[in-house]
Amino acid sequence: MTDQQVRELLKSSPQTAHRLIFDEYYNYVYTIVFNRLRSFASREDIEECISDVFSDIFIKYNSEGEYNGDIKGFVAFIAKRRAVDTLRRLTSRGVNAVSIDDNEALQLSSAERVDELAEKAETGHAILDAVRSLGEPDSTIIMQKYYYGRNSADIADIVGMKPAAVRKRLSRAAEKLKKILTDMGEGR
Amino acid sequence: MKKENKLDMLENTEQSVIDRLSSEFPPQDVNEKELIFKMSERKFNNNINGLSADDEQTVSGVEVYKHPVWQRVLSAAAAIAVLAGGITGTAYALKHFRNVSDTASNIVTEDTTRHDLKKIAPFGDFAELEYQLCDFQQETMQPIFIRDTDGIKSVFELYSGPIIDTEKREKIADFFNDFDYEELAMDEDEAVGIVNTFMTDQDSSPQVINESEENVPQKAPIIQSQNMLETGSPYFIYCRDNEVRAIRFYDVEQYGVLNYTHFHYGEKDGQLVMTDDKVSVEGWKIDYDLFKTTVEEILGDTPAEPEEETTTPEGEESMTETEIDTGSDNDSFLTLCPSFKDQNWVFSDTNSQQIIETSYEQRENIYNILKCSRCLFVSESDFNTPEILSETPTEHITLSSRDEESLYFFHFSLINDKTYAAFGKYDTEKPDYTDSYYLISDDTEIIQKIKDCLYK
């Protein structure tokens, strides 16, 4: 469905249009928000944040064409901004202010270092390759368990297996992944 | 999740890795997805209605009041309050839920050119406003506190739901507009008879409606919210710019009642509260069956909303229209027993022939299994099992539980390769009994999964 068709649909049936947009970008938004908040926020906070993102998108992406351009980029921008807002809100009490007169200020460095980011991206791709090499359903089980933090019963429903079978596969797959990652580390 | 593992390195990563995560390893939890969509829609509606996110966050923390049952469903109680007004003439109910027809007449006068030419229902033209079909989702329900009942905190449960498309609204409006409505003011004896009959059905200790103003609130008819809300006829809500209009119809045995509620609300001290002096509630006598079946036919005659499609199982064609339009799903099934995990459920072990208590872990696992299954509402009945469930099941399991007031049971049965779930609640004091039947559409192994949880 084209951008113009979605905008037409927004006029005649806003909720259908919202559903289409939501289905199209849900995984993308979820991944962006979850990736940023995973260690800082509860699942409820993450769900709140994702719903805030879509609420923003529904408001700004309207039939009048208030927003024009690459919708995926637009979605990513809102998702990242909302995730950072949520992160700030959740961690605001934990932030320590540092006086610029303090000696500690001299040791502060930029939060973003290009070389570190590049290395992190490379490692990320390598880990995903390693997980992918496990094959299905092990790769899904591993990611749902260790990345998304779901329990065996939830994963069992996703992969269509019994929880006990999921637990068995999980422990074997985790061992296998550990070996792959260790070999990969040694090979570097 | 908090336990450190290698995959933590994927966190706060570069966009290309996020893109891969999104396409190769998406979240996949269907229930969570639906929950988030509903939250998004609610926030969007609130935003365009002028409620800020902060207002909404405050509202979610609202204190839960223990109301008499009838007060929990103000609109439902109000429908009968109109009847009560007919009985007592100057009764409290009429005073507080009086028929204020200015709202409806406002709508009628909004577009005189259109309305001069055609007959309009006394509560306005249904096609002109974007009415939503109430989905009864507790997660998205917002309580609005009604202040005009002296000394009593009443609450209007503002549900959301999909906006009915224009074509269907026009068809429903044509039907509503053409009907000859009859005012509910009636012969006193007739009204007393109807109300008392209705109260006897709903409450084991019926109260006689008294003209004494002080006594009326406690003696207001009790309406079971479960019955009225979850399995009744379609319930329409319009909510824009802090204005609420609600239309629904009830069967009070001798005839039906169409109830129209209208009021405005705002935010005060972190709560949504009505801002009008009085909540406007009007009622008209209708042919309940005609209204219910006609509206359900109109709502069901074209492809359902996408939201409904996701919960519609393959066996849909075997269901009646009533069954489909009740629109039940996983959430409504589990909300029948929200404290499932905390109740002490027992089951009969077929091997040892003993009654065995479940552990919290078992209950949690069963809850998760149920949460992820797709359910379609079949019927609700009082002691009468639906015909489709009269056959002997090939497999079944029953969980039961009790507290001081009630006995509960969940019964799962596999019949003709279809899994049905029944939830029943028996009130030991009244006595009052209701049960609800659901078809679990996507999982024929659910009984085995539950047994796996119980017998492991």
Contacts between the chains, C-beta under 8 A, distances in Angstrom:
chain1	res1	chain2	res2	distance
A	12	B	166	7.7
A	13	B	163	7.9
A	13	B	165	5.9
A	14	B	163	7.2
A	15	B	41	7.0
A	15	B	162	5.5
A	15	B	163	5.5
A	15	B	305	6.9
A	15	B	307	7.8
A	16	B	305	7.2
A	16	B	306	6.1
A	18	B	40	7.5
A	18	B	41	6.5
A	18	B	44	7.2
A	19	B	37	7.2
A	19	B	305	7.9
A	19	B	306	4.4
A	19	B	307	6.7
A	20	B	306	7.8
A	22	B	37	5.3
A	22	B	40	6.7
A	26	B	33	5.9
A	26	B	36	7.5
A	26	B	37	7.8
A	27	B	22	5.0
A	27	B	23	7.5
A	27	B	26	3.9
A	27	B	27	6.6
A	28	B	22	4.8
A	30	B	22	7.7
A	30	B	26	7.3
A	30	B	27	4.9
A	30	B	36	8.0
A	31	B	18	5.5
A	31	B	21	4.7
A	31	B	22	4.0
A	31	B	26	7.1
A	31	B	27	7.4
A	32	B	18	5.8
A	32	B	22	7.7
A	34	B	27	7.2
A	35	B	10	7.2
A	35	B	11	6.1
A	35	B	12	6.3
A	35	B	13	6.2
A	35	B	18	5.5
A	35	B	21	6.8
A	36	B	11	8.0
A	36	B	12	5.9
A	38	B	1	7.3
A	38	B	11	5.1
A	39	B	2	7.3
A	39	B	8	7.2
A	39	B	11	6.1
A	47	B	32	6.8
A	47	B	35	6.7
A	47	B	36	5.4
A	47	B	39	6.8
A	48	B	39	7.2
A	50	B	36	5.2
A	50	B	40	7.7
A	51	B	36	5.1
A	51	B	39	3.6
A	51	B	40	4.4
A	51	B	42	8.0
A	51	B	43	5.8
A	52	B	43	6.6
A	52	B	53	7.0
A	53	B	40	8.0
A	54	B	36	7.3
A	54	B	37	7.5
A	54	B	40	3.6
A	54	B	44	7.6
A	55	B	40	5.2
A	55	B	43	3.7
A	55	B	44	4.6
A	55	B	47	6.2
A	58	B	40	6.8
A	58	B	41	7.8
A	58	B	44	4.3
A	59	B	44	6.3
A	59	B	47	5.8
A	59	B	48	7.1
A	76	B	15	7.6
A	117	B	14	5.9
A	118	B	14	7.8
A	120	B	9	7.3
A	120	B	13	5.9
A	120	B	14	6.4
A	121	B	13	6.5
A	121	B	14	3.6
A	121	B	16	6.1
A	121	B	17	5.7
A	123	B	9	5.7
A	124	B	9	6.7
A	124	B	10	5.3
A	124	B	13	4.6
A	124	B	14	6.6
A	124	B	17	3.7
A	125	B	16	7.3
A	125	B	17	6.2
A	125	B	20	7.1
A	127	B	6	6.6
A	127	B	7	6.7
A	127	B	9	6.2
A	127	B	10	6.1
A	128	B	10	7.4
A	128	B	17	6.9
A	128	B	20	5.4
A	128	B	21	7.3
A	128	B	24	6.8
A	128	B	25	7.6
A	131	B	7	8.0
A	131	B	25	7.5
A	132	B	24	6.7
A	139	B	25	7.4
A	140	B	25	7.1
A	140	B	28	7.6
A	142	B	7	7.8
A	143	B	7	7.3
A	143	B	25	4.3
A	144	B	28	6.9
A	146	B	5	4.9
A	146	B	6	7.5
A	146	B	7	4.5
A	147	B	7	4.5
A	147	B	10	6.2
A	147	B	21	7.8
A	147	B	25	7.0
A	148	B	1	8.0
A	148	B	27	6.0
A	149	B	1	3.0
A	150	B	29	7.1
A	151	B	368	7.1
A	153	B	364	7.9
A	153	B	365	5.3
A	153	B	368	4.0
A	153	B	369	6.5
A	154	B	29	6.6
A	154	B	368	6.2
A	154	B	372	7.1
A	157	B	368	7.7
A	157	B	369	7.4
A	157	B	372	4.1
A	158	B	28	4.9
A	158	B	29	7.2
A	162	B	449	6.7
A	162	B	452	6.1
A	163	B	365	6.7
A	163	B	452	7.6
A	163	B	453	8.0
A	164	B	452	7.0
A	164	B	456	7.0
A	177	B	6	7.4
A	178	B	6	7.6
A	181	B	6	5.9
